[in-house]
Amino acid sequence: MNDSTLRPRKATPLWIACLVAMLCAALSTTMFVGATAARADDKADAVAATVDKALADTLSTLATADGKKIAEMLSIQASEILMPKGDGFVAVNAAKLQKTPKLGEDFKLPAGVKVKDHEILSVGGLITVRATLTMPGDAPDKILSGVLTDEAGKLKYMMLSISQPKGDKDPEAIKTTAAIKDILGAWAAGFPKGDVSPLEEKLNEDPFSAAVTGPDGQLFAFAYPDYFIGMINSFLAMGTADYSVLEGVQVDADGAVATARANWNLSITAFGQVKGKVVAHFCKTAKGWRLVGMAGGVPT
């Protein structure tokens, strides 16, 4: 028998044991973070592929001008589709398109429209997308602003607008951008005061679509302005808003149609600090700018 087998083993120094434990823990954490990141990447790829198909289907459906087919793209919970028309705009919901399919002609796109690029933001139970559309011939690009939700395995629009923004240097677009920022800013500033009147008086009666998601991804949809305001009042009743600020507001303005997106920093006593995203669609009526659709939530 080898003498070494009888020789008592020296105790492992404490610092070595600690180092090994730390390395194992670090390795375990790295593997966990890596696996989580991989799953996040897989999810993002899946969402991107689904949105790509939804956009392609959207363009081909709008080219048909078939109101019933267009209505099938829209959510049964709450919806609005909004586009400029002449000096004004056209806006309807899914129910109205189903009832009067001929209205689909107002939303007709020419054949051959392509998606040039798009930006996707997943917000809880919602997916928001802003896509640049290449039009046939020499026609200027257009912008699609959409908010989608999954219904029975298919993406449906709760909000959809296609317009041709006039650019940051256009005098009318500059006025529109300022007006939209004022409306959204007054709404956000009203939260610490428990005052929703700045937003309430700007809501469009019909169509109207609002969607809100919480940190758990639960979706709340509102097809009527009164219900939406009631939800906000109930939310504010749960606690005082210490502060509420919209940052990075960006507006695409096209005549009587405007779409906006922003970051919303909010602190409510009962919930703590919340950083969310907001997407809003506006139309210009005889009474001024009115909110047709709004979606907000916590990014996931």
Summary of the structure (lengths in Angstrom):
residues: 300
radius of gyration: 25.1
end to end distance: 63.7
largest distance: 102.2
contacts: 958
relative contact order: 0.14
helix: 38%
strand: 37%
